[in-house]
Amino acid sequence: MKIAVVGVVGRTNAGKSTLVNSLVGEKVSIVSPVEQTTRNTIRAIVSEERGQLVLLDTPGLHKAVGELGRLLNRMARRSAAGVDITCVVFDAAQKPCLEDIGWMQRIAHESASKVIFVLNKADKRSFNENLFREAWAEVLAEEGGENPPPEPKWVKCISVDEGGSKGVLDALFEFAEEGEPLFDEDTITDYPRRLTIADVIREKYIAKLFQELPHELGIVVRQIEETPEKWLVKVDVLVNRESQKPIAIGRGAETVRYVRKGAERELKEIYGIKVSLDMTVRISKNWMKNPVLLREMGYMGDLV
């Protein structure tokens, strides 16, 4: 049986979470067109006849703004350390940007032997494979020196299509080595339940508000009361300023109802039991600098 721990890295919004969900075959990581959607490192497990892959879906590297932005960048960099395979996801529908070059420079500097460069969105009319290969050649010329790193394996991918990530899966198992499985074969993630619930709620808020508020929105699951019939989950929705509270609530509480209904439906599908959300919108100034709250949200763990 072949086993590997895989760091799925790249700049924010390159399609890392979509790729991870595609590889697993189920939704384990929230997805949206808004940058910094993924805030935690999520372990997703692929088990099949060839073996087992443990995928670390990381926050995207981006130009950091504020304490939370710097924290997410630190998590992204550290979660890429100590893995068996580094899988760098590029949005090849766009030209290489500063963050893309930064990951290439890191790969060249560390001389990692098992690296996959995933050129995502291969179905787009503007597909810039040549520009990414040229950028890598330039990085090698500057960083490689006398002992350049092994050439990464380049794989084209359409992560949003069924079967579009098969090439990535094959490449990962090609690099994996013989070993014992790390998880039971029916486990698809070991992500904590309270963080999954918080992520689902935040995803619904992002879908509703888009870029109006999400980066300054925090979700804290305070309590989960379980009965055989349903779970009652008490949740605090945190905003920074008084002016943001009406946005998070919506006119006539329309936004809260939209988020609660959508999240309850998805959580029932995930856990197989009715989930009732008791959501309260609270003002918590500078919550993104509060270590207690950040720890509750899972942003200050072993990777920080």
C-alpha positions as CSV (number, residue, x, y, z in Angstrom):
1,M,0.0,0.0,0.0
2,K,1.3,3.4,-1.0
3,I,1.1,6.3,1.6
4,A,1.8,10.0,1.4
5,V,1.1,13.2,3.3
6,V,0.5,16.0,0.8
7,G,0.8,19.7,1.3
8,V,-1.7,21.4,-1.1
9,V,-0.4,25.0,-1.3
10,G,-0.5,28.0,-3.6
11,R,-1.8,31.5,-3.6
12,T,-5.3,32.3,-2.4
13,N,-8.2,31.5,-4.7
14,A,-6.1,29.3,-7.0
15,G,-8.6,26.4,-6.6
16,K,-6.9,24.4,-3.8
17,S,-10.1,23.6,-1.9
18,T,-11.9,22.7,-5.0
19,L,-9.1,20.3,-6.0
20,V,-9.1,18.7,-2.6
21,N,-12.8,18.1,-2.7
22,S,-12.5,16.7,-6.1
23,L,-9.7,14.3,-5.1
24,V,-11.7,13.1,-2.0
25,G,-14.9,12.8,-3.9
26,E,-16.8,14.7,-1.2
27,K,-16.9,18.2,0.1
28,V,-14.5,18.6,3.0
29,S,-13.4,22.2,2.5
30,I,-15.5,25.3,1.8
31,V,-15.2,26.9,-1.6
32,S,-16.1,30.4,-2.8
33,P,-14.8,33.0,-5.3
34,V,-13.8,35.2,-2.3
35,E,-10.1,35.3,-1.3
36,Q,-9.0,33.8,2.0
37,T,-12.0,31.5,2.2
38,T,-10.0,28.7,3.7
39,R,-8.6,29.9,7.1
40,N,-7.5,26.6,8.7
41,T,-5.4,23.7,7.5
42,I,-7.9,20.9,6.8
43,R,-6.8,17.3,6.6
44,A,-8.7,15.3,3.9
45,I,-8.1,11.6,3.4
46,V,-8.2,9.7,0.1
47,S,-8.3,5.9,0.5
48,E,-8.4,3.6,-2.5
49,E,-6.9,0.3,-3.7
50,R,-3.6,2.0,-4.5
51,G,-3.2,3.3,-0.9
52,Q,-3.9,6.4,1.1
53,L,-3.2,10.1,0.7
54,V,-3.5,12.6,3.5
55,L,-4.2,16.0,2.0
56,L,-3.4,19.2,3.9
57,D,-5.6,22.0,2.4
58,T,-3.9,25.2,3.5
59,P,-4.9,28.8,3.6
60,G,-3.8,30.6,0.4
61,L,-0.7,32.7,0.5
62,H,-1.6,36.3,-0.2
63,K,-0.5,39.9,0.4
64,A,-1.2,40.0,4.2
65,V,-3.4,42.7,5.6
66,G,-3.8,42.9,9.4
67,E,-3.1,40.3,12.1
68,L,-5.4,37.6,10.7
69,G,-3.8,37.9,7.2
70,R,-0.3,37.5,8.6
71,L,-1.5,34.6,10.7
72,L,-3.0,32.8,7.7
73,N,0.2,33.3,5.7
74,R,2.3,31.8,8.6
75,M,-0.1,28.8,8.7
76,A,0.2,28.3,5.0
77,R,4.0,28.3,5.0
78,R,4.4,26.1,8.1
79,S,1.8,23.5,7.0
80,A,3.9,23.0,3.8
81,A,6.9,21.8,5.9
82,G,7.4,18.2,6.7
83,V,5.2,16.7,4.1
84,D,6.1,13.9,1.7
85,I,4.8,15.6,-1.4
86,T,4.3,19.3,-2.1
87,C,1.4,20.0,-4.5
88,V,1.5,23.7,-5.7
89,V,-1.7,24.8,-7.3
90,F,-1.6,27.6,-9.9
91,D,-4.5,29.4,-11.4
92,A,-3.2,29.1,-15.0
93,A,-6.2,31.0,-16.3
94,Q,-4.3,34.1,-15.1
95,K,-0.7,35.1,-15.6
96,P,1.8,34.2,-12.9
97,C,1.7,36.7,-10.0
98,L,4.0,37.6,-7.1
99,E,2.6,34.8,-4.8
100,D,3.0,32.2,-7.6
101,I,6.7,33.2,-8.0
102,G,7.1,33.1,-4.3
103,W,6.1,29.5,-4.1
104,M,8.4,28.6,-7.0
105,Q,11.3,30.4,-5.2
106,R,10.5,28.4,-2.0
107,I,10.5,25.1,-3.9
108,A,13.8,26.0,-5.7
109,H,15.4,27.1,-2.4
110,E,14.4,24.0,-0.4
111,S,15.2,21.6,-3.3
112,A,12.2,19.4,-2.5
113,S,12.4,16.1,-4.4
114,K,8.7,15.4,-4.7
115,V,6.8,18.4,-6.1
116,I,3.8,18.6,-8.4
117,F,2.9,21.8,-10.1
118,V,-0.8,21.8,-10.9
119,L,-1.9,24.1,-13.7
120,N,-5.5,24.5,-12.7
121,K,-8.4,25.7,-14.9
122,A,-7.0,24.0,-18.0
123,D,-10.5,24.5,-19.7
124,K,-10.2,28.2,-19.8
125,R,-9.6,30.1,-23.1
126,S,-6.7,31.9,-21.5
127,F,-4.5,29.1,-20.3
128,N,-1.0,30.3,-19.5
129,E,1.1,27.1,-19.2
130,N,4.0,28.5,-21.1
131,L,4.2,31.6,-18.9
132,F,4.3,29.4,-15.8
133,R,7.0,27.2,-17.3
134,E,9.0,30.3,-18.3
135,A,8.6,31.8,-14.8
136,W,9.9,28.5,-13.3
137,A,12.9,28.6,-15.6
138,E,13.7,32.2,-14.5
139,V,13.4,31.2,-10.8
140,L,15.8,28.3,-11.5
141,A,18.3,30.6,-13.1
142,E,18.3,32.8,-10.1
143,E,17.8,30.4,-7.2
144,G,19.0,27.0,-8.5
145,G,22.7,27.6,-8.5
146,E,25.1,24.7,-9.1
147,N,22.6,22.2,-7.7
148,P,19.2,22.9,-9.1
149,P,16.2,21.0,-7.6
150,P,14.6,18.1,-9.4
151,E,12.1,19.2,-12.0
152,P,8.6,19.2,-10.6
153,K,6.0,17.1,-12.3
154,W,3.6,19.3,-14.3
155,V,0.0,18.3,-14.4
156,K,-3.0,20.1,-16.1
157,C,-6.2,20.0,-14.1
158,I,-9.9,21.0,-14.3
159,S,-10.8,20.7,-10.6
160,V,-14.4,21.7,-11.1
161,D,-15.1,18.8,-13.5
162,E,-15.7,15.2,-12.5
163,G,-12.6,13.3,-13.4
164,G,-10.7,16.6,-14.1
165,S,-8.3,15.9,-11.3
166,K,-7.4,12.3,-12.2
167,G,-4.0,13.3,-13.5
168,V,-3.2,14.9,-10.1
169,L,-4.3,11.8,-8.2
170,D,-2.2,9.6,-10.5
171,A,0.8,11.8,-10.0
172,L,0.4,11.8,-6.2
173,F,0.3,8.0,-6.0
174,E,3.3,7.8,-8.4
175,F,5.3,9.8,-5.8
176,A,3.8,8.0,-2.7
177,E,5.8,5.2,-1.0
178,E,5.0,1.9,0.6
179,G,3.7,2.2,4.2
180,E,0.9,1.7,6.7
181,P,-2.3,3.7,6.5
182,L,-2.7,6.6,8.9
183,F,-6.5,6.5,9.0
184,D,-9.4,4.1,8.7
185,E,-10.4,3.7,5.1
186,D,-13.8,5.1,5.7
187,T,-12.4,8.4,7.2
188,I,-12.5,11.4,4.8
189,T,-11.4,14.1,7.3
190,D,-10.3,14.5,10.9
191,Y,-11.3,18.1,10.9
192,P,-13.0,19.0,14.2
193,R,-16.8,19.1,14.2
194,R,-17.1,22.5,15.6
195,L,-14.8,24.0,13.0
196,T,-16.7,22.2,10.2
197,I,-19.9,23.8,11.5
198,A,-18.3,27.2,11.7
199,D,-16.9,26.9,8.2
200,V,-20.3,25.9,6.7
201,I,-21.9,28.9,8.4
202,R,-19.2,31.2,7.1
203,E,-19.5,29.8,3.6
204,K,-23.2,30.7,3.6
205,Y,-22.4,34.2,4.8
206,I,-19.8,34.6,2.0
207,A,-22.3,33.4,-0.6
208,K,-24.9,35.9,0.7
209,L,-22.7,38.9,1.3
210,F,-19.9,38.2,-1.2
211,Q,-17.1,40.8,-0.6
212,E,-19.3,43.1,1.5
213,L,-18.2,41.7,4.9
214,P,-16.6,38.2,5.0
215,H,-13.0,39.0,6.0
216,E,-14.2,40.8,9.1
217,L,-16.7,38.1,10.0
218,G,-15.8,35.4,12.6
219,I,-17.8,32.4,13.6
220,V,-17.5,30.8,17.0
221,V,-19.4,27.6,17.9
222,R,-20.0,28.0,21.7
223,Q,-22.0,24.9,22.5
224,I,-23.3,21.7,20.9
225,E,-26.2,20.0,22.8
226,E,-26.9,16.6,21.4
227,T,-30.1,14.6,21.6
228,P,-31.1,11.5,19.6
229,E,-33.4,13.6,17.4
230,K,-31.2,16.7,16.7
231,W,-28.2,18.9,17.7
232,L,-28.8,22.3,19.1
233,V,-25.7,24.5,18.2
234,K,-25.2,27.9,19.8
235,V,-23.1,30.2,17.6
236,D,-21.7,33.7,17.9
237,V,-21.3,35.6,14.7
238,L,-18.6,38.2,15.3
239,V,-18.2,41.6,13.6
240,N,-15.8,44.4,14.2
241,R,-17.9,47.4,14.2
242,E,-21.4,48.6,15.0
243,S,-22.1,49.5,11.3
244,Q,-21.4,45.8,10.3
245,K,-24.0,44.3,12.6
246,P,-27.0,45.3,10.5
247,I,-25.3,43.8,7.4
248,A,-24.7,40.5,9.2
249,I,-28.3,40.4,10.4
250,G,-30.0,41.7,7.3
251,R,-33.2,43.7,6.9
252,G,-35.9,41.9,9.0
253,A,-33.2,39.3,9.9
254,E,-33.3,38.1,6.3
255,T,-29.5,37.4,6.1
256,V,-29.5,35.4,9.3
257,R,-32.4,33.3,8.1
258,Y,-30.8,32.7,4.7
259,V,-27.5,31.6,6.4
260,R,-29.2,29.5,9.0
261,K,-31.5,27.6,6.6
262,G,-28.7,26.9,4.1
263,A,-26.2,25.8,6.8
264,E,-28.8,23.6,8.7
265,R,-29.6,21.8,5.4
266,E,-25.9,21.2,4.6
267,L,-25.0,20.1,8.1
268,K,-27.8,17.6,8.1
269,E,-26.4,16.1,4.9
270,I,-22.9,15.9,6.5
271,Y,-23.9,14.4,9.8
272,G,-27.1,12.6,9.1
273,I,-29.0,14.3,11.9
274,K,-31.1,17.5,12.1
275,V,-29.0,20.5,13.2
276,S,-30.7,23.5,14.7
277,L,-28.6,26.7,14.8
278,D,-29.1,29.4,17.4
279,M,-27.1,32.3,15.9
280,T,-26.4,35.6,17.7
281,V,-24.6,38.5,16.0
282,R,-22.2,40.2,18.3
283,I,-19.8,43.2,18.1
284,S,-16.3,42.1,19.1
285,K,-13.9,44.9,18.2
286,N,-10.6,43.7,16.9
287,W,-11.5,40.0,17.3
288,M,-8.8,39.2,14.7
289,K,-6.2,40.3,17.3
290,N,-7.8,38.3,20.2
291,P,-5.7,35.2,20.8
292,V,-8.5,33.6,22.9
293,L,-11.0,33.9,20.0
294,L,-8.4,32.9,17.4
295,R,-7.7,29.8,19.3
296,E,-11.4,28.9,19.6
297,M,-11.6,29.3,15.8
298,G,-8.7,27.0,15.3
299,Y,-6.3,29.6,14.0
300,M,-3.8,29.2,16.8
301,G,-2.8,25.6,16.9
302,D,0.4,23.6,16.4
303,L,1.0,25.1,13.0
304,V,1.2,28.7,14.4
